[in-house]
């Protein structure tokens, strides 16, 4: 973990035109999500930008009126109107501030949820090859962590406009003293503008450099707080070691963070002193002019307030500009993820043909593996090499072999989670890549050994097997009965509506075998023509497994079934047995044929049978 990873080197060299391209895209995104709140927020910010200048001018009028009334030149009642106007402006500013806070809060919530929805939708659409790639996780982490920058750009850019409008108004007021006063302010604040962009770049580089460290901290935290790891952490007394490792990673990162903060603080302090000197020079000149009676006391008050406000507005303008630049840099990560090319990683699925074919409504020839070779992305080791065999339509086929032989990889290729590196998998004589991927997903149901446990309702855990039947309770119950899960579910506190797992307070956990029954129920619910069981019954005893496979054979008479099992009492039920060794198919045939052949299958069968003699 000493290596600092930079996920998209190209994005680190973005030029200003790339940043300018992102800002309109953010505004377009917000307009799509919540146009009403967006328009109201923009309008409020522009109006509130003009109020301070109006208040300063009215203050000048009041001061001059007081001086004139004190000298007997006017009556004090002439001051009622300007004083009322100032109070009215304060009231409007307060009310608009309250409304603006509410509108911004609602807009931020809507945008955050919409952005998160875009991320999960994009992540769910990418091939499984992305999830074998650590760089993808770095980029996903970047996008998730920087979601707030999307709305941040809006507030910063609107703030930029507001500061610009306010600064223009203040500059107009300062011309009462001298037009050169505006130049002094700009010259003394200009260095801050340049440094904003410089430090925005540094913070972006810092975040990019330390993303792998962030992920390691998250992982260590999950190890210490996850239910899945809780047992081993305690059995092997890992707590102190993991906490120590967490602390070391965190301290290393904090030291780097503090160095950046101190560097930024030194520079910003110096630049603030320079800008204050500019305001002080304007004040000194205004006092000089007032002493010579070239401007009124009200003008002096106006210059004092306007100069300080102009400095604040100019600093805000510079700050907002720097924030827009910095936030746009970070927001590019969100849009980079949304724009990610599905074919941008090794072993991604081949793009669909211009007119993908629908899968056949009923398999007639079956499935064929033809000279299939495969290796996982990022490795040079061939998992499968030159594999060829046929799976007749509506047959029951078992795949056997030692651990690591390539059995599960065959299943992944058949379900088109991956494409072969060489060779092809055919459905009814046609390459699987020529079919519509959505049709393939509907026609192939898989229950993996490491099936997922959804901490949702029992009905969801079964219904996810056929999403179109998620609300069909009768079908869900029928599938659960076929898989032996119905009685398990009915015994739960709320039956099919019981939330499972320990993620939520009301959740009820199940044993490993009970979870397996629910996973197999998903397969029974599916309308798929092809059912694949990748050793999903490991937590069941041999008797229950055998009975379950008998049910599978009975209920899937019109389906093609491919299963992986290490229990030969189950394997011998298959019409065809495929023996895989070191990524190659070495034997094919039914149980009796392979026993007579006296090869690898016979050796494995006899070894297991000997345990029961």
C-alpha positions in Angstrom: 0.0 0.0 0.0 3.0 2.4 -0.4 2.1 3.0 -4.0 0.0 6.1 -4.6 -2.4 5.5 -7.5 -3.6 8.1 -9.9 -6.7 6.7 -11.6 -6.9 9.0 -14.6 -3.6 10.6 -15.5 -5.2 12.4 -18.4 -7.8 14.1 -16.0 -4.9 15.5 -14.0 -3.8 17.5 -17.0 -7.1 19.1 -17.8 -6.9 22.5 -19.2 -9.1 25.4 -18.4 -11.4 24.7 -21.4 -12.1 21.3 -19.9 -13.2 22.9 -16.6 -15.3 25.4 -18.5 -17.0 22.4 -20.2 -17.9 20.8 -16.9 -19.7 23.8 -15.4 -22.5 24.0 -18.0 -22.9 20.3 -17.7 -23.5 20.6 -14.0 -26.1 23.4 -14.6 -27.8 21.2 -17.2 -27.8 18.3 -14.7 -29.4 20.5 -12.0 -32.0 21.8 -14.4 -33.0 18.3 -15.3 -33.3 17.3 -11.6 -35.0 20.3 -10.1 -35.6 23.3 -12.4 -37.9 25.1 -10.0 -35.6 25.3 -7.0 -32.7 26.1 -9.3 -34.4 29.1 -10.8 -35.6 30.4 -7.5 -32.2 30.1 -6.0 -30.5 32.0 -8.8 -33.0 34.8 -8.7 -32.6 35.2 -4.9 -28.9 35.4 -5.1 -28.9 38.1 -7.7 -31.3 40.2 -5.8 -29.4 39.9 -2.5 -26.2 40.9 -4.2 -27.6 44.5 -4.8 -29.0 45.0 -1.3 -25.6 45.8 0.5 -24.8 48.6 -2.0 -28.3 50.1 -1.6 -27.9 50.0 2.2 -24.5 51.7 2.1 -25.8 54.4 -0.2 -28.9 55.0 2.0 -26.5 55.2 5.0 -24.6 58.0 3.2 -27.9 59.8 2.7 -28.8 59.4 6.4 -25.4 60.7 7.6 -25.5 63.7 5.3 -29.1 64.4 6.4 -28.1 64.2 10.1 -25.2 66.7 9.5 -27.5 69.0 7.6 -30.3 68.8 10.2 -27.8 69.4 13.0 -26.7 72.7 11.3 -30.3 73.8 10.9 -30.4 73.3 7.1 -33.3 70.7 7.2 -35.8 69.1 9.5 -35.1 65.7 11.2 -38.4 64.3 9.7 -36.7 64.3 6.3 -34.7 61.3 7.6 -37.7 59.1 8.2 -37.9 57.9 4.6 -34.3 56.9 4.2 -34.3 55.2 7.6 -37.4 53.3 6.7 -35.9 52.2 3.4 -32.8 50.8 5.2 -35.0 48.9 7.6 -37.0 47.6 4.6 -33.8 46.5 2.9 -32.7 44.7 6.1 -36.1 42.9 6.3 -36.0 41.9 2.7 -32.4 40.6 3.0 -33.4 38.6 6.1 -36.5 37.1 4.5 -34.7 36.2 1.3 -31.9 34.6 3.3 -34.3 32.4 5.1 -36.0 31.4 1.9 -32.6 30.9 0.2 -31.5 28.5 2.9 -34.6 26.4 2.6 -34.4 26.3 -1.2 -30.7 25.5 -1.2 -31.3 22.7 1.3 -34.1 21.1 -0.9 -32.0 21.5 -4.1 -29.0 19.9 -2.5 -31.0 16.9 -1.2 -32.6 16.4 -4.6 -29.3 16.7 -6.5 -27.5 14.4 -4.0 -30.1 11.7 -4.4 -30.2 12.1 -8.2 -26.3 11.9 -8.4 -26.2 8.8 -6.2 -28.9 7.2 -8.4 -26.8 7.9 -11.5 -23.7 6.3 -9.9 -25.5 3.1 -8.8 -27.2 2.8 -12.1 -23.9 3.2 -14.0 -22.1 0.8 -11.7 -24.9 -1.7 -12.1 -24.6 -1.5 -15.9 -20.9 -2.2 -16.1 -19.6 -5.7 -16.8 -18.3 -7.8 -14.0 -14.7 -7.4 -15.4 -14.8 -3.9 -13.9 -15.2 -5.4 -10.4 -12.0 -7.4 -10.9 -10.1 -4.2 -11.4 -8.8 -2.2 -8.4 -8.5 1.0 -10.5 -12.3 0.9 -11.0 -12.8 0.9 -7.2 -10.5 3.9 -6.9 -12.5 5.8 -9.5 -15.8 4.7 -8.0 -14.6 5.9 -4.6 -13.6 9.3 -6.1 -17.0 9.7 -7.7 -18.9 8.8 -4.5 -16.7 11.0 -2.3 -17.0 14.1 -4.5 -20.7 14.1 -5.1 -21.2 17.2 -3.0 -18.9 19.0 -5.4 -21.7 18.9 -8.0 -23.9 21.2 -6.0 -20.9 23.0 -4.7 -20.1 24.2 -8.2 -23.6 25.7 -8.4 -23.4 27.6 -5.2 -19.8 28.8 -6.0 -20.7 29.9 -9.5 -23.9 31.6 -8.4 -21.8 33.2 -5.6 -19.3 34.3 -8.4 -22.2 36.1 -10.2 -23.5 37.5 -6.9 -20.0 38.8 -6.0 -19.6 40.2 -9.4 -22.9 42.1 -9.3 -22.2 43.3 -5.7 -18.6 44.4 -6.7 -19.9 46.3 -9.7 -22.3 48.2 -7.4 -19.6 48.9 -4.9 -17.2 50.1 -7.6 -19.8 52.5 -8.7 -20.1 53.9 -5.2 -16.3 54.2 -4.9 -16.1 56.5 -8.0 -17.5 59.2 -5.6 -13.9 59.2 -4.2 -11.8 58.5 -7.2 -11.9 56.0 -10.1 -8.4 55.0 -9.3 -9.6 53.5 -6.0 -11.1 50.6 -7.9 -7.7 49.9 -9.6 -6.0 49.8 -6.2 -8.4 47.2 -4.9 -8.0 45.0 -8.0 -4.2 45.2 -8.0 -3.9 44.2 -4.3 -6.4 41.3 -4.6 -5.2 40.0 -7.9 -2.4 37.7 -6.4 -5.1 35.9 -4.4 -6.9 35.0 -7.7 -3.7 33.4 -9.0 -3.1 31.5 -5.8 -6.7 30.1 -5.7 -6.1 28.2 -8.9 -2.7 27.0 -7.8 -4.0 25.6 -4.5 -7.1 24.1 -6.1 -4.7 22.1 -8.3 -2.6 21.1 -5.3 -5.7 19.8 -3.3 -6.9 17.9 -6.4 -3.5 16.2 -6.7 -3.5 15.5 -3.0 -6.9 13.8 -3.1 -5.9 11.8 -6.1 -2.6 10.7 -4.6 -4.2 9.5 -1.3 -7.3 7.7 -2.7 -5.8 4.3 -2.2 -5.1 5.2 1.4 -8.7 6.3 1.9 -9.8 2.9 0.6 -7.5 1.0 2.9 -8.8 3.0 5.9 -12.4 2.1 4.8 -11.5 -1.5 4.5 -9.8 -1.7 7.9 -12.9 0.0 9.4 -15.1 -2.6 7.8 -13.0 -5.4 9.1 -13.4 -4.0 12.6 -17.1 -3.3 12.4 -18.5 -5.9 10.0 -20.5 -8.8 11.2 -18.9 -11.1 8.5 -15.4 -10.5 10.0 -16.4 -10.2 13.7 -15.8 -13.9 14.5 -12.3 -14.2 13.1 -11.3 -10.8 14.5 -12.1 -12.1 18.0 -10.9 -15.7 17.5 -7.5 -14.6 16.3 -7.4 -11.5 18.5 -6.9 -9.2 15.5 -8.4 -6.1 17.1 -5.2 -4.4 18.3 -3.2 -5.2 15.2 -6.0 -3.9 12.9 -6.6 -0.7 15.0 -2.8 -0.1 15.0 -2.7 -0.5 11.3 -5.7 1.9 10.9 -3.9 4.4 13.1 -0.7 4.3 11.1 -2.4 4.8 7.8 -4.5 7.7 9.3 -1.5 9.4 11.0 0.5 9.2 7.7 -2.3 10.9 5.9 -3.0 13.5 8.6 0.7 14.6 8.5 0.5 15.1 4.8 -2.8 17.0 5.2 -1.4 19.3 7.9 1.7 20.1 5.7 -0.7 21.2 2.9 -2.8 23.3 5.3 0.2 25.1 6.8 1.5 25.8 3.3 -1.8 27.2 2.3 -2.2 29.2 5.5 1.2 31.0 5.1 0.4 32.1 1.6 -3.1 33.2 2.3 -2.1 35.2 5.3 0.4 37.2 3.3 -2.1 37.8 0.5 -4.7 39.0 3.1 -2.2 41.6 4.4 -1.6 42.9 0.9 -5.3 43.3 0.2 -5.9 45.0 3.6 -3.1 47.5 2.7 -5.1 48.4 -0.4 -8.2 49.2 1.6 -6.1 51.2 4.2 -4.7 53.3 1.4 -8.2 54.1 0.1 -9.4 55.0 3.6 -6.4 57.3 4.1 -7.1 59.1 0.9 -10.8 59.5 1.8 -9.9 61.0 5.2 -7.6 63.4 3.4 -10.3 64.5 1.0 -12.9 64.9 3.8 -10.5 67.0 5.8 -10.1 69.3 2.8 -14.0 69.4 2.6 -13.8 67.9 -0.9 -16.3 65.2 0.1 -19.0 65.1 2.7 -19.1 63.2 6.0 -21.7 60.9 4.3 -19.3 60.4 1.4 -16.6 59.5 3.9 -18.9 56.9 5.5 -19.8 55.6 2.1 -16.2 55.2 1.0 -15.3 53.5 4.3 -18.1 51.0 4.0 -17.9 50.6 0.2 -14.1 50.0 0.3 -14.4 47.3 2.9 -17.4 45.7 1.2 -15.6 45.9 -2.2 -12.6 44.1 -0.7 -14.9 41.5 0.7 -16.8 41.1 -2.6 -13.5 41.0 -4.5 -12.2 38.3 -2.2 -15.5 36.5 -2.5 -15.2 36.8 -6.2 -11.7 35.4 -6.2 -12.7 32.7 -3.7 -15.8 31.7 -5.7 -13.7 31.6 -8.8 -11.1 29.3 -7.1 -13.9 27.2 -5.7 -15.5 26.8 -9.1 -12.2 25.7 -10.5 -11.4 23.3 -7.7 -14.9 21.9 -7.6 -15.0 21.5 -11.3 -11.8 19.4 -11.1 -13.4 17.2 -8.5 -16.8 17.0 -10.3 -15.1 15.7 -13.4 -14.7 12.4 -11.5 -18.4 12.1 -11.2 -18.9 12.7 -14.9 -15.9 10.6 -15.8 -17.7 7.6 -14.1 -21.0 8.4 -15.9 -19.1 8.6 -19.2 -17.0 5.5 -18.6 -16.7 3.4 -21.7 -18.1 -0.1 -21.0 -15.3 -1.6 -23.1 -12.6 0.4 -21.3 -11.2 -2.5 -19.2 -9.6 -5.7 -20.2 -12.0 -8.6 -20.5 -15.1 -6.4 -20.9 -17.9 -8.0 -22.9 -17.8 -7.5 -26.6 -20.1 -4.7 -27.7 -23.5 -5.9 -29.1 -23.9 -6.2 -32.9 -26.0 -3.5 -34.6 -29.1 -5.8 -34.5 -28.7 -8.3 -31.6 -30.7 -11.5 -32.1 -33.3 -12.6 -29.5 -32.4 -15.9 -27.8 -34.5 -18.9 -29.2 -37.8 -19.4 -27.4 -36.9 -23.0 -27.0 -33.4 -24.5 -27.3 -33.3 -27.4 -29.9 -29.6 -28.1 -30.4 -28.4 -27.0 -27.0 -25.1 -25.4 -25.9 -21.7 -25.9 -27.4 -18.3 -24.9 -26.0 -16.0 -24.7 -29.1 -12.2 -24.4 -28.5 -12.8 -22.1 -25.5 -9.8 -20.5 -23.8 -9.9 -18.0 -21.0 -7.7 -16.1 -18.6 -8.8 -13.4 -16.1 -7.9 -9.8 -16.7 -4.5 -8.7 -15.4 -3.1 -12.2 -15.3 -1.2 -14.4 -17.8 -2.4 -17.7 -16.4 -4.8 -19.6 -18.6 -7.8 -20.9 -16.6 -9.3 -22.7 -19.6 -7.4 -23.9 -22.6 -9.1 -25.3 -25.8 -12.2 -26.5 -24.0 -14.8 -28.2 -26.3 -18.0 -30.1 -25.4 -21.7 -30.1 -26.1 -24.6 -29.7 -23.7 -27.7 -31.2 -25.3 -31.0 -29.3 -24.9 -33.0 -30.2 -21.8 -30.2 -32.5 -20.5 -28.8 -32.6 -17.0 -25.0 -32.1 -17.1 -22.6 -32.2 -14.2 -19.2 -30.6 -14.2 -16.6 -32.1 -11.8 -13.0 -31.6 -11.1 -10.6 -30.5 -8.3 -10.7 -27.0 -6.9 -9.2 -24.5 -9.3 -9.7 -26.7 -12.3 -11.9 -24.0 -14.0 -15.4 -25.3 -13.3 -16.9 -22.0 -12.1 -15.2 -20.2 -15.0 -17.1 -22.3 -17.4 -20.3 -21.3 -15.6 -19.4 -17.6 -15.9 -18.8 -17.9 -19.6 -22.1 -19.8 -20.0 -23.9 -17.0 -18.2 -22.0 -14.5 -20.2 -20.5 -12.7 -17.3 -17.3 -12.9 -19.4 -16.6 -13.6 -23.1 -14.0 -16.2 -24.1 -10.5 -14.9 -24.9 -10.4 -17.5 -27.6 -13.1 -19.7 -29.1 -16.8 -19.3 -28.7 -19.9 -20.5 -26.7 -22.9 -21.2 -28.9 -26.6 -21.4 -28.2 -28.3 -23.4 -30.9 -25.3 -23.0 -33.2 -25.0 -19.2 -32.8 -22.3 -17.4 -30.9 -23.6 -16.1 -27.5 -22.2 -12.7 -28.3 -24.6 -12.3 -31.2 -27.6 -12.5 -28.9 -29.2 -9.6 -27.0 -27.6 -9.6 -23.6 -30.8 -8.9 -21.8 -32.4 -12.0 -23.4 -29.3 -14.1 -22.3 -29.7 -12.9 -18.7 -33.4 -13.9 -18.7 -32.7 -17.3 -20.2 -29.8 -18.3 -17.9 -30.4 -18.6 -14.1 -27.4 -19.2 -11.9 -27.1 -20.1 -8.2 -23.5 -19.7 -7.2 -21.8 -21.3 -4.2 -21.1 -17.8 -2.9 -24.7 -16.6 -3.5 -25.7 -13.3 -2.1 -27.8 -12.9 1.0 -30.1 -9.9 0.6 -30.9 -8.2 3.9 -34.4 -7.5 2.7 -37.7 -9.4 3.0 -37.9 -13.1 2.5 -40.2 -12.4 -0.4 -37.6 -10.2 -2.0 -34.9 -12.9 -1.5 -37.0 -15.3 -3.5 -38.6 -12.8 -5.9 -35.3 -11.4 -7.2 -35.0 -14.7 -9.2 -37.6 -13.3 -11.6 -37.9 -9.6 -11.2 -41.1 -9.5 -13.2 -42.8 -11.8 -10.6 -41.6 -9.8 -7.6 -45.2 -8.8 -6.7 -46.6 -12.2 -7.5 -46.8 -13.8 -4.0 -48.4 -17.0 -5.3 -45.4 -17.7 -7.7 -42.9 -16.8 -5.0 -44.5 -19.2 -2.5 -44.7 -22.0 -5.1 -41.0 -21.6 -5.9 -40.1 -21.6 -2.2 -42.1 -24.8 -1.7 -40.3 -26.5 -4.6 -36.9 -25.5 -3.0 -37.9 -26.5 0.5 -37.9 -23.0 1.8 -41.6 -22.4 2.4 -41.7 -23.9 5.8 -38.6 -22.0 6.8 -40.2 -18.7 5.8 -43.6 -19.4 7.3 -41.9 -20.0 10.6 -40.5 -16.5 10.6 -42.2 -13.7 12.7 -43.8 -12.0 9.7 -43.6 -14.9 7.2 -42.6 -13.7 3.7 -42.6 -10.1 4.9 -39.9 -10.7 7.5 -36.7 -8.8 6.9 -33.7 -11.1 6.9 -30.1 -10.5 8.1 -28.7 -8.3 10.8 -28.4 -5.0 8.9 -31.7 -3.7 10.2 -33.1 -3.8 13.8 -36.0 -6.0 12.8 -33.9 -8.4 10.8 -33.9 -12.2 11.5 -30.8 -14.2 10.5 -30.9 -17.7 9.0 -28.5 -20.6 9.1 -26.3 -21.3 6.2 -28.5 -24.1 4.9 -31.7 -22.0 5.2 -30.1 -19.2 3.2 -29.2 -21.8 0.6 -32.8 -22.9 0.3 -33.8 -19.3 -0.4 -31.1 -18.9 -3.0 -32.3 -22.0 -4.8 -35.8 -20.7 -4.6 -34.7 -17.8 -6.8 -33.6 -20.3 -9.5 -36.9 -22.2 -9.3 -38.8 -18.9 -9.7 -36.9 -18.0 -12.8 -38.4 -18.5 -16.3 -34.9 -19.2 -17.6 -34.4 -22.1 -20.1 -31.0 -22.9 -18.6 -30.5 -23.5 -14.9 -26.9 -23.5 -13.5 -26.2 -24.7 -10.0 -22.6 -23.9 -9.0 -22.3 -26.0 -5.8 -25.0 -24.0 -4.0 -25.8 -26.9 -1.6 -22.5 -27.1 0.2 -24.2 -26.3 3.5 -26.7 -29.1 3.1 -26.1 -32.6 4.3 -25.8 -35.3 1.6 -29.3 -36.6 2.0 -30.9 -33.1 1.6 -28.7 -32.3 -1.3 -29.6 -35.6 -3.1 -33.3 -35.0 -2.5 -33.0 -31.4 -3.7 -31.3 -32.4 -7.0 -34.0 -35.0 -7.5 -36.5 -32.2 -7.2 -34.5 -30.1 -9.7 -34.5 -32.9 -12.2 -38.2 -33.4 -11.8 -39.2 -29.7 -11.9 -36.8 -28.8 -14.8 -37.8 -31.5 -17.2 -38.1 -28.8 -19.9 -34.9 -27.0 -18.9 -31.2 -27.5 -19.5 -29.5 -28.0 -16.2 -25.8 -27.6 -15.6 -24.5 -28.2 -12.0 -21.2 -28.4 -10.2 -20.9 -30.7 -7.2 -18.3 -32.6 -5.3 -20.7 -35.2 -4.1 -20.7 -38.1 -6.5 -24.0 -39.5 -5.2 -25.5 -36.4 -6.8 -23.2 -36.3 -9.8 -24.1 -39.8 -10.9 -27.7 -38.6 -11.6 -26.5 -36.5 -14.6 -27.1 -37.5 -18.2 -23.6 -36.2 -19.0 -20.6 -35.7 -16.8 -17.8 -33.3 -17.9 -14.4 -33.9 -16.1 -12.2 -30.8 -16.0 -8.5 -30.9 -15.1 -6.1 -27.9 -15.2 -8.5 -26.0 -17.5 -9.0 -28.8 -20.0 -11.8 -31.3 -20.5 -10.3 -34.7 -20.1 -13.4 -37.0 -19.9 -17.0 -37.0 -21.1 -19.8 -39.4 -20.5 -22.4 -40.7 -18.1 -21.5 -42.3 -14.8 -21.3 -45.9 -15.9 -19.2 -45.0 -18.9 -16.7 -43.0 -16.9 -16.4 -45.7 -14.2 -15.6 -48.3 -16.9 -13.1 -45.9 -18.4 -11.3 -46.0 -15.0 -9.8 -42.5 -15.4 -9.8 -39.4 -13.3 -13.6 -39.5 -12.6 -13.4 -43.1 -11.4 -10.5 -42.3 -9.1 -12.4 -39.4 -7.5 -15.6 -41.4 -7.2 -13.9 -44.4 -5.6 -11.9 -42.1 -3.2 -15.1 -40.5 -2.0 -17.0 -43.8 -1.8 -14.3 -45.3 0.3 -15.0 -42.8 3.1 -18.4 -44.4 3.5 -17.4 -48.0 3.6 
